[in-house]
Amino acid sequence: MLGGLSASVLLTLVLAYYQGCAEGAGSVGVAYGRLGNNLPPHGQVVRLLQANGFKSAMIYDTEPAVLEAFIGSGIGLTVQATNEELQSLASDADAAHQWVQVRILPYASTIKYIAIGNEVLTADHEKSPLLYPSMVNIRNALIAFNLDSVIKVSTTHAANVLDATSSFPPSNGQFNASLLQYMEPILGFLSLTEAPFMANVYPFLAYLGANGDIKLPYALLESASAPNQIVVDGGAGLMYTNLFDAQLDTFVSALEKLGYGNLALVVTETGWPSGGGTDATSVVNAQKYVNNVLAHVMGGTGTPRRPALGLQVFIFALFNENEKTGPEYERHFGLFYPDQSRVYDLTL
Ligand SMILES: *[C@@H]1O[C@H](CO)[C@@H](O)[C@H](O)[C@H]1NC(C)=O
């Protein structure tokens, strides 16, 4: 009895410690992509976010007209330096200083994170050598403006920075060896500056690519209704009821193997398309996936490897974007149609 009591007190202390690390129990934001020619004015977008209770959002650039609309909104922003800006940010400290002065400083009160580039190591691989120097130059400029403790610098990664041959079970996760020369300095930077590792995580894409080897309820976080779909990670002694957790912990394992298991993790994108032609894309499936992720995050539990560490997640995306390229489903990730009506109900 006494032993049980002290164990639970200890557990409470450990939970409190980890939740302190995670800056709260869990938080949900939304990615405001603007690759559409029929989207509402920025001011209306801010009101839409407020009306739906979002406290944070991500944009894919530092467009002043957009940043202007968010001032005083109470919504914390993650902004991005675009891949096109990396050449100058990496090679010229003065250009980085100016970029921060013009693009960040006037809106500093609303900005929480600057993501340098988008999926550079995989989607824009030839720019990989520019990534770390850009992060350093931007951070030095933030230091000069005394903003480095309130605005953190990171960069977003796609799931294919992981080694595709060792992504299962999650405890086998490791980064693709050919990317380590770029990844390791970045991880050192994130650790030193107490910034999070940012990952874009799409169970939908893994499900599509698995040709039936992954069951839909497992991908949609619906395994409670299909208990035979629990995955046991024997090496780690952990149980996975959904692919979202499994993908996150594959990243966590990869970080641990390089000695960076203590980095916070932010899911900068996750979502499920409500249409677009494949059988898994439907309003019903999108609604299930997104609401199940929201419930998971708001429930305050983390992943099996980090059960007490609250999740920080951005849902992709705010709107269906008719100018996104790629397969048809790419234009159907939105929570809202461009006329601001809901694609499906959210429980937030
Ligand atoms: C690692 O990345 C390279 C370059 O993108 C790719 O060709 C290779 O297939 C990847 N290897 C694994 C095991 O994922």
Ligand as a Chemical Component Dictionary entry (heavy atoms), coordinates in Angstrom:
data_LIG
# 
_chem_comp.id                   LIG 
_chem_comp.type                 NON-POLYMER 
_chem_comp.pdbx_formal_charge   0 
_chem_comp.three_letter_code    LIG 
# 
loop_
_chem_comp_atom.comp_id 
_chem_comp_atom.atom_id 
_chem_comp_atom.alt_atom_id 
_chem_comp_atom.type_symbol 
_chem_comp_atom.charge 
_chem_comp_atom.model_Cartn_x 
_chem_comp_atom.model_Cartn_y 
_chem_comp_atom.model_Cartn_z 
_chem_comp_atom.pdbx_ordinal 
LIG C1 C1 C 0 18.318 7.669  -48.439 1  
LIG O1 O1 O 0 18.198 8.821  -49.243 2  
LIG C2 C2 C 0 18.683 8.647  -50.560 3  
LIG C3 C3 C 0 18.682 9.998  -51.220 4  
LIG O2 O2 O 0 17.395 10.596 -51.168 5  
LIG C4 C4 C 0 17.808 7.622  -51.260 6  
LIG O3 O3 O 0 18.261 7.408  -52.572 7  
LIG C5 C5 C 0 17.853 6.307  -50.476 8  
LIG O4 O4 O 0 16.952 5.392  -51.059 9  
LIG C6 C6 C 0 17.494 6.534  -49.042 10 
LIG N1 N1 N 0 17.746 5.312  -48.316 11 
LIG C7 C7 C 0 16.902 4.788  -47.427 12 
LIG C8 C8 C 0 17.311 3.492  -46.844 13 
LIG O5 O5 O 0 15.857 5.313  -47.083 14 
# 
loop_
_chem_comp_bond.comp_id 
_chem_comp_bond.atom_id_1 
_chem_comp_bond.atom_id_2 
_chem_comp_bond.value_order 
_chem_comp_bond.pdbx_ordinal 
LIG C1 O1 SING 1  
LIG C1 C6 SING 2  
LIG O1 C2 SING 3  
LIG C2 C3 SING 4  
LIG C2 C4 SING 5  
LIG C3 O2 SING 6  
LIG C4 O3 SING 7  
LIG C4 C5 SING 8  
LIG C5 O4 SING 9  
LIG C5 C6 SING 10 
LIG C6 N1 SING 11 
LIG N1 C7 SING 12 
LIG C7 C8 SING 13 
LIG C7 O5 DOUB 14 
# 
